[in-house]
């Protein structure tokens, strides 16, 4: 797990795991508040509220806020789900399941196009939001993310462990709720196609779904 560096109240450098970032932001917010620096305290408190406690990535609150802000703009959106995650928990235990969630979150957000972000939607589901990307560019970004997960050395986490993700991608305009519903429906299409694929609408045949992977 990557570490981040912070400075304590006494000016001493401290290190913390990335998964502790929300708590770290809360601590720093308290320190700034005690000093009367309310603006900086608010900035760190807001960062804490926007972060998922387990993965330290963005959470559903941040996702909803950004989708509302980007409602009128062009963006592509992908719903991503860890394949057979219950089997991971049942076979290897919930501690390993938590490590898988943190690692997948890090792999999904790695190498995303500028302006794009990953947020945990809930459970083992994530959403990739990619403003300004057309369908082909978005598909390339999501496919790279899928491959990063599939090719990761999961055996180093626990021998016998393998992890893949499936995704549903939409680049069509429309309200955020409609985009999420379409991406979710496409995600289930990816599951039905055998998992570890990206499902997306065929641009030439209305109602037809294509798969990559």
N, C-alpha and C positions, 0 to 999 in steps of 0.2 A: 504494500500500500504506500503510495506516495506521501511524503511529509510536507508540511508547510511550515514556514518560520514566522513567528510572531514575537512581540516584545511584551514582557510582563509589566506590571505596575511599577516595578523597581528598575525598569530599563534593561532587564535580563532577557536575552534571546531564549525562546523556548520553541520546542518542536511539537507538532501534533499531527496525527493521522488525518488524511483528507476527510474521512467520515466524521471527524469531530468539528468540521468547519462551522456548522450552525451554532454549536455550543461556544466555539471560539468567538464568533461574531457577537453573541450575547454577552460574553465576558468583556470584550472590548467595548461594547456599547455601554455597559455598566461603568467601566473605567472613565470613559469620556463624559458620561452623565455626572459622575462624582466630581469631575473637574469643571462642570458647568458648560462643557462644549456640546450643546444639544444637537447641533447640526450633524456633527460627526457621530454622535450617539445614535441619532435617527438613521443615518446611512447604514450603520452596522446592524441595527435592529431590523431594518428592512431586509438586509441581506440574509439575516438569520431566518426571517419569515418566508423567504423565497426559496430556501434550501430544503431538500429532503433529508430527514434526520439520518437515514441509513446510508444512502449513496453519496450525500453531500452535493448531488447535482440539483438542478432546478426541480421544483415540485409542481403539483397541480395548480396551486394558487398562482404561481408565476406564469404557468402555461395559459390559464384563463385570462389573466391580465394582458398578456402579449397577443393572444388571439383577438381580444377585443380591440386592441390598438391597431392590429394589422388587418382588421376586418375588411377594409376597402381596398387593400393592396393585393397584388398578385403573389401568391405563395403556394408552395407544394407542401404536402403534409403526409407523414407516414406513421401508421400505428405499428409498433413492433412488440412482439411477445416472445418470451423465452419458451422454447419448445419443451413440453413434458417437464415443467418445473416441479410439479408435485412429485414426480418420480425422483428428482434430484433430492428433494427434502426427505422423502421416505427412505431412500437408499443411503444417503450420505449424512443426513442430519441437517437440522436447521442452521447450525453455525456455518456449515459449508454452503448451504443455500444463501445465506446472507453474503458470503464472500463472492458467490456467483453473481448476485445482484449488483454488488459494488463493481465487480470487474466488467460485467456487461455494460453498465452505465458508463464506465470510463472508455470502453472500446467504442461504444456508439457515438460518443461526442468527439472522439479523436478524429482529426482530419476532416471535420465538417467544413463546408464552404463558409466563407465570411458572411456573418450575419445570421447564420443558422444556429440552432441550439437543440439540445435534447432535454426533455423533462420526463420525470417519472409520473405516469398517469395513474398508477395504482397497482399494488401487487407486483406481478412480474411484467407489467406492460409499460412501455415507454412511447413517447411521441417525438418524432423528429420534425421540426418546423424549419422550412427552408424558404425564406422570402426571396423573391426575385428569380427563382429557378424555374425553368420550363420543365416539362415532363421528362425529357431525355436527360437533362442535367440532374434532376432529382433522382431519377432511377439509378444513374451512375453512382451518386452519393450513397443511396441506401444499399445498393448492391455491394459497394466497398465496405460498408459497415457490417453487412451480413457476413461477408467473407472474413473480416477481422475477427468476429466472434467464432466462426467455424474453425479457423486456423489457429486460434489461440492454444497455447500449451496447457490445456486444462488438466492433463495428467500430473502436472507439477503441483496443482492445488490438492488433488487427491487421485491416486492411481485408479484407473477405470472410469474416471469422470469425463464425459463429453457434453458439450453445450452448443446448441444452435439456436437461431432465432428465425421466426417467420415475420413477414411484414406486408401490410397493405398500403399502397401508395396512391394518393389522388393529387392531381394538379389542377382540378377544375375549380372555377370560381364559385363562390357561394358563401352563405353564412357559416360561421365556425362550427356550429352544431351539426350542420349538414355535412361539412367536410369530415368531421370526426366520425359520424355515422357511416359515411361511405368508406373511409379508411378502415373502420372496424369490420365492415362487411367484407372488404377485400382481404383483410387479415384472415378471416375465417375461410375464405376461398384458398388462401395460401396453405392453411392447415389441411384442408381437404385435398390439396394437390400433393400432399406428402411431407409438408413442413420443410424448413430450411430453404424457402424460396421467397421471392417478392412478387406479390400479385398486384396488377395494375390494369386499368381499362385500356382496351385496344383503341387507338386513336382513329383507326380506319373503319372498324366494325362496331357500331353502337351496341352496347349490351354484352359485348364479348370481353372476356378477361384473359390476359396473358400472364405468363409467369417467367421469371428469370431465376437462374440458380440451377 
